[in-house]
Amino acid sequence: MTPATATFDLNTSGENYKDLAITATSGTGGTVSKLYLGETEVPKSSGTNWSLSNGVITIEKEYLSTLTAGEKAFTVTFTKDNSCTLTITIEDTTE
């Protein structure tokens, strides 16, 4: 997975209020192991936090909507001792 960026909107009527699906490949044959926001591990929980299927990480809108506006740096770790950063901009177009 190369460094990636995405945008999520806290406005439930906004175009970007949706689950974020990101293709994740390690380049060394590893599979996705964990997801962190800063130093805190985000527990894997389909339908609540995030899930993994066929190399695609889906970060659920239910989890993203609990975050405050601003840039969030997520780290994706792989089973082959490497990692990658995913930057998600949380915006709020409610106003």
Residue pairs with C-beta under 8 A, 6 or more apart in sequence:
1 22
1 23
1 24
1 25
1 26
1 27
1 76
1 84
1 86
2 84
3 84
3 85
3 86
3 87
4 22
4 84
4 86
4 87
5 86
5 87
5 88
5 89
6 20
6 22
6 86
6 87
6 88
6 89
7 16
7 88
7 89
7 90
7 91
8 16
8 17
8 18
8 20
8 61
8 64
8 67
8 88
8 89
8 90
8 91
9 15
9 16
9 17
9 91
9 92
9 93
10 17
10 65
10 69
10 90
10 91
10 92
10 93
10 94
11 17
11 92
11 93
11 94
12 65
14 91
14 93
14 94
16 91
17 61
17 65
18 61
19 58
19 59
19 60
19 61
20 58
20 59
20 61
20 64
20 88
21 56
21 57
21 58
22 56
22 57
22 58
22 59
22 86
23 55
23 56
23 57
24 32
24 52
24 55
24 56
24 57
24 76
24 78
24 84
25 55
26 32
26 78
26 79
26 80
26 82
26 84
27 82
28 78
28 80
28 82
29 80
30 78
30 79
30 80
30 81
30 82
31 52
31 55
31 78
31 79
32 52
32 55
32 57
32 76
32 77
32 78
32 79
33 77
33 78
33 79
34 41
34 44
34 76
34 77
35 41
35 42
35 44
35 50
35 57
35 59
35 74
35 75
35 76
35 77
36 42
36 74
36 75
36 77
37 67
37 72
37 73
37 74
38 73
42 49
42 50
42 63
42 74
43 49
44 50
44 51
44 52
45 51
46 60
47 60
47 62
48 60
48 62
48 63
49 59
49 60
49 62
49 63
50 57
50 58
50 59
50 60
50 63
51 57
51 58
51 60
52 58
57 76
59 74
59 88
64 88
64 90
67 90
68 90
69 90
69 91
69 92
70 89
70 90
71 87
71 88
71 89
71 90
72 87
72 88
72 89
72 90
73 85
73 86
73 87
74 85
74 86
74 87
74 88
75 83
75 84
75 85
75 86
76 83
76 84
76 85
76 86
77 83
78 84
